[in-house]
């Protein structure tokens, strides 16, 4: 509760050098919290629209209440409640600001806290009709209020600990749904998972080890008796994903954050296969550097890639299909990602050191070819499994849903590369160049459908944000390929002219 609330209001998990729990309790206890400049208005245009300076990121809830935010937000809320999904990005951002202001007030009054402490399906007012239920809720409210007063007055640690224990016992004695009862036993694991930050430390380890792959002595060790050292990042990520799976009860790919972690794990595992087969330590080091950087970026963008362990919609509560279909589809992205990385490194190397092309081009192209083959196989199997799951969930195998359609387009794009390479249309250098371009189809199927189109039956995966970063990447990618291809053609023409 504290992490998600503080993140939504401030845009960070910590504020004023305090962790989210400390910030949340402070907001509950501080009487003039509405005067604190803690509401993070993320969009400069909205700041200007509300009368604030474009470069002023943080404002207070009281300042927001004095603007026309409510008049602007009410029509949008009515539009949203009517079932319309056509809110523009700026309208969604404006609604978020309104909800941030409202949430500050809910936290300040402790209404949000006490509502979260009552696990029963009925509200306090309804439960008051039942002597047992009403008394239970009143006792929770009184004990919770007493605890807050003790914290505000700076009571001794022993007294506060005793009140916390009493409140905890009251909360666990409430009548509650069986699924919630089961989840209570996993709270300690979730707290541990949140504090340890497995994937953050894995990203650091990948960056360090990726750099060490370029050190000949370390590379020789990995190729020899201590190859098992390279399994450390795999074990860490597997442990983290296992924790997420145990806490939620579902495969950890129900949102974009989960798929990013799963794909990063696939990249590392597939790169180790390449290391075993081709002994290309420097290339594996480059792949690990990219994987570590992407993992670090994933951990650093909680507003875009939410790491929260949210529940999923009922139609997805089939672990068999969630595991087989979604895991298979997304792990194919790992193989395509490696092909993209090798392709880009090859293009840059060819631009900088064209005279060395004959030494490495064919072997690198062969690695790309194998990764594309693996990715196409996994993606094709995933699409077929998705059709079976669609029939199981929605009563049809194929409905031209945006997610289905773009997965098929990506599959066909890479199939075209395989066919072109098989019949001789695409040579080694062309395969390096086309693989990053084909990867843009994966970006659309993976990111674009969820964050840009945001339509279709795959609504469980939708989110927003990060568009500028993705567009920048796509433009940079096309530019790099264009420069590399142009440079290659110029050198080929010069070579022909010099011979003639």
C-alpha positions as CSV (number, residue, x, y, z in Angstrom):
1,X,0.0,0.0,0.0
2,X,2.7,2.5,1.0
3,X,4.9,1.8,-2.0
4,X,2.2,2.1,-4.6
5,X,0.7,5.2,-3.0
6,X,3.9,7.1,-2.6
7,X,5.0,6.1,-6.1
8,X,1.7,7.3,-7.6
9,X,1.8,10.7,-5.7
10,X,5.5,11.5,-5.9
11,X,6.7,9.4,-8.9
12,X,9.3,7.7,-6.7
13,X,9.4,5.0,-4.1
14,X,11.3,7.4,-1.7
15,X,11.0,11.1,-1.0
16,X,13.0,13.5,1.2
17,X,15.5,10.6,1.7
18,X,12.9,8.5,3.4
19,X,11.6,5.1,2.2
20,X,8.0,4.7,1.1
21,X,6.8,3.4,4.5
22,X,8.2,6.3,6.3
23,X,6.8,8.8,3.8
24,X,3.4,7.2,4.0
25,X,3.2,7.3,7.8
26,X,4.5,10.8,7.8
27,X,1.7,11.8,5.4
28,X,-0.9,10.3,7.7
29,X,0.5,12.0,10.8
30,X,1.4,15.4,9.4
31,X,-1.5,17.8,9.8
32,X,-0.6,20.1,7.0
33,X,0.3,17.5,4.4
34,X,-1.8,19.3,1.8
35,X,0.7,22.1,1.9
36,X,3.7,19.8,1.0
37,X,4.9,20.0,-2.6
38,X,4.8,16.3,-3.2
39,X,2.3,15.9,-6.1
40,X,4.4,15.0,-9.2
41,X,2.8,16.5,-12.3
42,X,4.7,14.5,-15.0
43,X,3.6,16.4,-18.1
44,X,4.8,20.0,-18.7
45,X,1.8,20.9,-20.8
46,X,-0.5,20.0,-17.9
47,X,1.5,22.1,-15.5
48,X,1.1,25.0,-17.9
49,X,-2.6,24.3,-18.4
50,X,-3.2,24.4,-14.6
51,X,-1.3,27.7,-14.2
52,X,2.1,26.4,-13.0
53,X,5.5,26.9,-14.6
54,X,6.4,24.3,-17.1
55,X,9.6,23.4,-15.2
56,X,7.8,23.0,-11.8
57,X,7.5,19.3,-11.3
58,X,6.1,19.2,-7.7
59,X,3.1,21.1,-6.3
60,X,1.0,20.8,-3.2
61,X,-2.5,19.3,-3.1
62,X,-3.8,22.7,-1.8
63,X,-2.4,24.5,-4.8
64,X,-4.0,22.0,-7.1
65,X,-7.3,22.4,-5.4
66,X,-7.2,26.1,-6.1
67,X,-6.9,25.5,-9.9
68,X,-9.6,24.3,-12.3
69,X,-8.5,20.7,-12.1
70,X,-11.9,19.5,-10.9
71,X,-13.8,21.2,-13.7
72,X,-11.4,19.7,-16.2
73,X,-11.4,16.2,-14.7
74,X,-15.2,15.7,-14.2
75,X,-16.1,15.4,-17.9
76,X,-13.2,13.0,-18.4
77,X,-14.3,10.8,-15.4
78,X,-17.8,10.7,-16.9
79,X,-16.4,9.7,-20.3
80,X,-14.4,7.0,-18.6
81,X,-17.3,5.7,-16.5
82,X,-19.5,5.5,-19.7
83,X,-17.2,2.7,-20.9
84,X,-15.3,4.8,-23.4
85,X,-11.6,3.8,-23.8
86,X,-10.8,6.7,-26.1
87,X,-9.2,9.0,-23.6
88,X,-6.2,10.7,-25.1
89,X,-2.8,10.4,-23.4
90,X,-3.0,14.0,-22.2
91,X,-6.5,13.4,-20.8
92,X,-5.3,10.3,-18.9
93,X,-2.4,12.4,-17.5
94,X,-4.8,15.1,-16.3
95,X,-7.0,12.5,-14.6
96,X,-3.9,11.1,-12.9
97,X,-3.1,14.5,-11.5
98,X,-6.7,14.8,-10.2
99,X,-6.5,11.3,-8.6
100,X,-3.1,12.2,-7.1
101,X,-4.6,15.3,-5.4
102,X,-7.6,13.2,-4.1
103,X,-5.3,10.4,-2.9
104,X,-3.3,12.9,-0.8
105,X,-6.5,13.8,1.0
106,X,-7.4,10.2,1.5
107,X,-4.0,9.4,3.0
108,X,-4.1,12.5,5.2
109,X,-7.5,11.5,6.7
110,X,-6.3,7.9,7.1
111,X,-9.4,6.8,5.2
112,X,-7.3,4.9,2.6
113,X,-5.3,3.2,5.4
114,X,-8.3,2.0,7.4
115,X,-10.2,0.9,4.2
116,X,-7.2,-1.2,3.3
117,X,-7.1,-2.7,6.8
118,X,-10.6,-4.1,6.5
119,X,-10.5,-7.3,4.4
120,X,-14.2,-8.1,4.5
121,X,-16.2,-7.5,1.3
122,X,-18.7,-5.2,3.0
123,X,-18.1,-1.6,4.0
124,X,-17.9,-0.4,7.6
125,X,-21.4,1.1,7.3
126,X,-22.9,-2.1,6.0
127,X,-21.1,-4.3,8.5
128,X,-22.4,-2.1,11.4
129,X,-25.8,-3.8,10.8
130,X,-24.1,-7.1,12.0
131,X,-23.2,-6.9,15.7
132,X,-20.2,-9.1,15.2
133,X,-18.9,-7.5,12.0
134,X,-19.6,-4.0,13.2
135,X,-17.8,-4.5,16.5
136,X,-14.8,-6.0,14.7
137,X,-14.5,-3.1,12.4
138,X,-14.9,-0.6,15.2
139,X,-12.2,-2.3,17.2
140,X,-9.9,-2.1,14.2
141,X,-10.6,1.6,13.8
142,X,-10.1,2.4,17.4
143,X,-6.9,0.3,17.7
144,X,-5.5,1.8,14.5
145,X,-6.4,5.3,15.6
146,X,-4.7,4.8,18.9
147,X,-1.6,3.5,17.2
148,X,-1.4,6.6,15.0
149,X,-1.8,8.8,18.0
150,X,1.1,7.0,19.7
151,X,3.3,7.5,16.7
152,X,2.4,11.2,16.5
153,X,3.1,11.7,20.2
154,X,6.4,9.8,20.0
155,X,5.5,7.0,22.3
156,X,8.1,4.5,23.4
157,X,9.1,1.6,21.2
158,X,7.6,-1.0,23.5
159,X,4.2,0.6,23.6
160,X,4.1,1.0,19.8
161,X,5.2,-2.6,19.3
162,X,2.4,-3.8,21.6
163,X,-0.2,-1.8,19.7
164,X,1.1,-3.1,16.4
165,X,0.8,-6.7,17.6
166,X,-2.8,-6.1,18.8
167,X,-3.8,-4.5,15.5
168,X,-2.1,-7.4,13.6
169,X,-4.1,-10.0,15.6
170,X,-7.3,-8.1,15.0
171,X,-6.7,-7.9,11.2
172,X,-5.9,-11.6,10.9
173,X,-9.1,-12.6,12.9
174,X,-11.4,-10.9,10.4
175,X,-13.7,-12.9,8.2
176,X,-12.2,-12.9,4.7
177,X,-12.2,-14.6,1.4
178,X,-10.2,-17.9,1.2
179,X,-7.9,-16.5,-1.5
180,X,-7.0,-13.5,0.7
181,X,-6.5,-15.8,3.7
182,X,-4.0,-17.8,1.5
183,X,-2.2,-14.6,0.5
184,X,-1.7,-13.5,4.1
185,X,0.7,-16.3,4.5
186,X,2.8,-14.8,1.8
187,X,3.1,-11.3,3.1
188,X,6.5,-11.8,4.7
189,X,7.8,-13.2,1.4
190,X,6.5,-10.2,-0.5
191,X,8.2,-7.8,2.0
192,X,11.4,-9.8,1.6
193,X,11.2,-9.7,-2.2
194,X,10.6,-5.9,-2.1
195,X,13.5,-5.2,0.1
196,X,16.1,-7.5,-1.5
197,X,15.6,-6.0,-5.0
198,X,16.9,-9.2,-6.7
199,X,16.7,-7.9,-10.3
200,X,18.5,-4.6,-9.5
201,X,21.5,-6.5,-8.1
202,X,21.3,-9.0,-11.0
203,X,21.6,-6.0,-13.4
204,X,24.7,-4.8,-11.6
205,X,26.2,-8.3,-11.7
206,X,25.4,-8.6,-15.5
207,X,27.1,-5.3,-16.2
208,X,30.2,-6.3,-14.2
209,X,30.5,-9.8,-15.6
210,X,29.7,-8.5,-19.1
211,X,32.7,-6.1,-18.9
212,X,34.9,-8.9,-17.5
213,X,34.1,-11.0,-20.6
214,X,36.5,-8.7,-22.5
215,X,39.3,-9.5,-20.1
216,X,41.2,-12.5,-21.6
217,X,42.0,-14.2,-18.3
218,X,38.4,-14.1,-17.1
219,X,37.2,-15.3,-20.5
220,X,39.6,-18.2,-20.4
221,X,38.4,-19.2,-17.0
222,X,34.8,-19.2,-18.2
223,X,35.7,-21.3,-21.1
224,X,37.5,-23.7,-18.8
225,X,36.8,-25.4,-15.4
226,X,34.9,-22.5,-13.8
227,X,32.2,-22.1,-16.4
228,X,29.6,-22.4,-13.7
229,X,30.4,-18.8,-12.6
230,X,28.4,-17.6,-15.6
231,X,25.3,-19.3,-14.0
232,X,25.1,-16.8,-11.1
233,X,22.9,-14.3,-13.0
234,X,20.7,-17.1,-14.2
235,X,20.2,-18.4,-10.7
236,X,19.5,-14.9,-9.3
237,X,16.9,-14.1,-11.9
238,X,15.3,-17.6,-11.6
239,X,15.1,-17.0,-7.8
240,X,13.5,-13.6,-8.3
241,X,11.0,-14.9,-10.8
242,X,10.3,-17.9,-8.6
243,X,9.5,-15.6,-5.7
244,X,7.1,-13.5,-7.8
245,X,5.4,-16.7,-9.0
246,X,5.0,-18.1,-5.5
247,X,3.7,-14.8,-4.1
248,X,1.1,-14.2,-6.8
249,X,0.4,-17.8,-7.7
250,X,0.8,-17.1,-11.4
251,X,3.5,-17.1,-14.0
252,X,5.4,-13.8,-13.7
253,X,4.5,-12.5,-17.1
254,X,1.2,-10.7,-16.5
255,X,2.5,-7.2,-17.2
256,X,5.3,-5.5,-19.2
257,X,7.7,-5.6,-16.2
258,X,7.4,-9.3,-15.8
259,X,8.0,-9.9,-19.5
260,X,11.1,-7.7,-19.5
261,X,12.6,-9.8,-16.7
262,X,11.7,-13.0,-18.4
263,X,13.2,-11.9,-21.7
264,X,16.3,-10.8,-19.9
265,X,16.6,-14.2,-18.4
266,X,16.2,-15.8,-21.8
267,X,18.8,-13.5,-23.3
268,X,21.4,-14.6,-20.7
269,X,20.5,-18.3,-21.1
270,X,20.6,-18.2,-24.9
271,X,23.9,-16.3,-24.8
272,X,25.4,-19.1,-22.7
273,X,24.4,-21.5,-25.4
274,X,26.2,-19.4,-27.9
275,X,29.2,-19.3,-25.7
276,X,29.3,-23.0,-25.5
277,X,28.9,-23.5,-29.2
278,X,31.0,-20.7,-30.7
279,X,33.4,-19.6,-27.9
280,X,32.6,-15.9,-28.7
281,X,33.4,-14.5,-25.3
282,X,33.5,-10.8,-26.4
283,X,30.1,-11.1,-28.1
284,X,28.6,-12.8,-25.0
285,X,30.0,-9.9,-23.0
286,X,28.4,-7.4,-25.2
287,X,25.1,-9.2,-24.9
288,X,25.3,-9.3,-21.1
289,X,26.1,-5.6,-21.0
290,X,22.9,-4.9,-23.0
291,X,20.9,-7.3,-20.9
292,X,22.2,-5.7,-17.7
293,X,21.5,-2.2,-19.0
294,X,17.9,-3.1,-20.0
295,X,17.3,-4.8,-16.7
296,X,18.6,-1.7,-14.8
297,X,16.4,0.5,-17.0
298,X,13.4,-1.8,-16.2
299,X,14.1,-1.4,-12.4
300,X,14.4,2.4,-12.8
301,X,11.1,3.1,-14.6
302,X,8.4,2.0,-12.1
303,X,5.8,4.5,-13.4
304,X,6.1,3.0,-16.9
305,X,7.1,-0.6,-16.1
306,X,5.2,-1.3,-12.9
307,X,6.8,-4.0,-10.7
308,X,3.7,-4.3,-8.6
309,X,2.4,-7.8,-7.9
310,X,-1.2,-7.0,-9.0
311,X,-3.9,-9.6,-9.4
312,X,-5.0,-10.6,-12.9
313,X,-8.4,-10.8,-14.6
314,X,-10.4,-14.0,-14.1
315,X,-10.1,-15.2,-17.7
316,X,-6.3,-15.5,-17.2
317,X,-6.5,-17.6,-14.1
318,X,-5.4,-20.7,-15.9
319,X,-1.8,-21.3,-15.1
320,X,-1.4,-23.9,-17.8
321,X,-2.2,-21.6,-20.7
322,X,-0.5,-18.6,-19.0
323,X,2.6,-20.6,-18.7
324,X,2.7,-22.3,-22.1
325,X,1.4,-19.5,-24.3
326,X,2.7,-16.3,-22.8
327,X,6.1,-17.7,-21.7
328,X,6.7,-19.2,-25.1
329,X,5.8,-16.1,-27.0
330,X,7.9,-13.8,-24.8
331,X,10.9,-16.1,-24.6
332,X,11.1,-15.9,-28.4
333,X,11.7,-12.2,-28.0
334,X,15.0,-13.1,-26.2
335,X,16.3,-15.0,-29.2
336,X,15.3,-12.1,-31.5
337,X,16.9,-9.6,-29.1
338,X,20.2,-11.5,-29.3
339,X,20.0,-11.4,-33.1
340,X,19.3,-7.7,-33.0
341,X,22.3,-7.1,-30.6
342,X,24.7,-9.1,-32.8
343,X,23.4,-7.4,-35.9
344,X,24.0,-3.9,-34.4
345,X,27.4,-4.7,-33.0
346,X,28.3,-6.1,-36.4
347,X,27.1,-3.0,-38.2
348,X,29.1,-0.7,-35.9
349,X,32.2,-2.9,-36.2
350,X,31.9,-2.9,-40.0
351,X,31.7,0.8,-40.0
352,X,34.8,1.3,-37.8
353,X,37.0,-1.6,-39.0
354,X,35.8,-2.6,-42.5
355,X,39.2,-4.2,-43.3
356,X,38.6,-6.9,-40.7
357,X,35.2,-8.0,-42.1
358,X,36.4,-11.3,-43.6
359,X,37.5,-12.6,-40.2
360,X,34.2,-12.4,-38.4
361,X,31.3,-11.6,-40.7
362,X,30.3,-15.2,-41.6
363,X,30.5,-16.5,-38.0
364,X,28.5,-13.6,-36.6
365,X,25.9,-13.9,-39.4
366,X,25.6,-17.7,-38.6
367,X,24.9,-16.8,-34.9
368,X,22.2,-14.4,-36.0
369,X,20.7,-17.0,-38.3
370,X,20.5,-19.6,-35.5
371,X,18.9,-17.1,-33.1
372,X,16.3,-16.1,-35.7
373,X,15.6,-19.8,-36.3
374,X,15.1,-20.3,-32.6
375,X,12.9,-17.2,-32.2
376,X,10.7,-18.1,-35.2
377,X,10.2,-21.6,-33.8
378,X,9.2,-20.4,-30.3
379,X,7.0,-17.5,-31.6
380,X,5.2,-19.9,-34.1
381,X,4.5,-22.4,-31.3
382,X,3.4,-19.6,-29.0
383,X,0.9,-18.2,-31.6
384,X,-0.6,-21.7,-32.1
385,X,-0.9,-22.2,-28.3
386,X,-2.5,-18.7,-28.1
387,X,-5.1,-19.8,-30.6
388,X,-6.0,-22.8,-28.5
389,X,-6.1,-20.6,-25.4
390,X,-8.3,-18.1,-27.2
391,X,-10.8,-20.9,-28.0
392,X,-10.7,-22.0,-24.4
393,X,-11.2,-18.4,-23.0
394,X,-13.2,-16.6,-25.7
395,X,-14.6,-19.3,-27.9
396,X,-12.6,-18.5,-31.1
397,X,-9.2,-19.5,-32.3
398,X,-8.4,-16.2,-34.1
399,X,-10.0,-12.8,-34.0
400,X,-7.5,-10.4,-35.6
401,X,-6.9,-8.9,-32.2
402,X,-4.0,-6.4,-32.3
403,X,-1.8,-8.5,-30.2
404,X,-2.4,-11.6,-32.3
405,X,-2.0,-9.7,-35.5
406,X,1.3,-8.1,-34.6
407,X,2.7,-11.4,-33.3
408,X,1.9,-12.9,-36.6
409,X,3.4,-10.0,-38.5
410,X,6.6,-10.3,-36.5
411,X,6.7,-14.0,-37.1
412,X,6.3,-13.5,-40.9
413,X,8.9,-10.8,-40.9
414,X,11.6,-13.1,-39.5
415,X,10.4,-16.0,-41.6
416,X,11.0,-13.8,-44.6
417,X,14.6,-13.3,-43.4
418,X,15.1,-17.1,-43.0
419,X,13.6,-17.7,-46.5
420,X,15.8,-15.0,-48.0
421,X,18.9,-16.4,-46.4
422,X,18.0,-20.0,-47.4
423,X,17.5,-19.2,-51.1
424,X,20.5,-16.8,-51.3
425,X,18.7,-13.5,-51.5
426,X,20.2,-12.3,-48.2
427,X,24.0,-12.6,-47.6
428,X,25.9,-12.4,-44.3
429,X,26.1,-8.6,-44.1
430,X,22.5,-8.2,-45.2
431,X,21.3,-10.6,-42.5
432,X,23.1,-8.5,-39.9
433,X,21.5,-5.4,-41.3
434,X,17.9,-6.8,-41.6
435,X,17.8,-8.5,-38.2
436,X,17.6,-5.2,-36.2
437,X,15.0,-3.8,-38.7
438,X,12.9,-7.0,-38.3
439,X,13.2,-6.5,-34.5
440,X,11.2,-3.3,-34.8
441,X,8.2,-5.6,-35.5
442,X,8.9,-7.3,-32.1
443,X,8.9,-3.9,-30.5
444,X,5.5,-3.2,-32.0
445,X,4.1,-6.6,-30.9
446,X,5.6,-6.3,-27.5
447,X,5.5,-2.6,-26.6
448,X,3.4,-0.9,-29.2
449,X,0.2,-2.9,-28.8
450,X,0.3,-2.5,-25.0
451,X,1.4,1.1,-24.8
452,X,0.3,2.8,-28.0
453,X,-2.7,0.9,-29.5
454,X,-4.1,-0.2,-26.1
455,X,-7.0,-2.0,-27.6
456,X,-8.2,-5.6,-27.9
457,X,-8.8,-8.5,-25.7
458,X,-5.3,-8.4,-24.3
459,X,-6.3,-5.5,-22.0
460,X,-4.6,-7.1,-19.0
461,X,-1.2,-6.0,-20.3
462,X,-1.9,-2.4,-21.2
463,X,0.0,0.5,-19.7
464,X,1.4,3.9,-20.8
465,X,4.6,5.9,-21.0
466,X,8.0,5.5,-22.5
467,X,6.9,6.4,-26.0
468,X,9.6,9.0,-26.6
469,X,12.3,6.6,-25.6
470,X,10.9,3.9,-27.9
471,X,10.5,6.2,-30.8
472,X,14.1,7.5,-30.3
473,X,15.3,3.9,-30.3
474,X,13.5,3.1,-33.5
475,X,14.7,6.2,-35.3
476,X,18.3,5.6,-34.1
477,X,18.0,2.0,-35.3
478,X,16.9,2.9,-38.8
479,X,19.5,5.6,-39.0
480,X,22.3,3.2,-38.0
481,X,21.3,0.6,-40.5
482,X,21.0,3.2,-43.2
483,X,24.5,4.6,-42.5
484,X,26.0,1.1,-42.3
485,X,24.4,-0.1,-45.6
486,X,25.4,3.1,-47.3
487,X,29.0,2.9,-46.1
488,X,29.2,-0.8,-47.2
489,X,27.9,0.1,-50.7
490,X,30.3,3.0,-51.1
491,X,33.3,0.8,-50.1
492,X,32.1,-2.0,-52.5
493,X,31.9,0.5,-55.3
494,X,35.3,1.9,-54.5
495,X,36.7,-1.6,-54.4
496,X,35.3,-2.4,-57.8
497,X,36.6,0.9,-59.3
498,X,40.0,0.3,-57.9
499,X,40.1,-3.2,-59.5
500,X,38.9,-1.9,-62.9
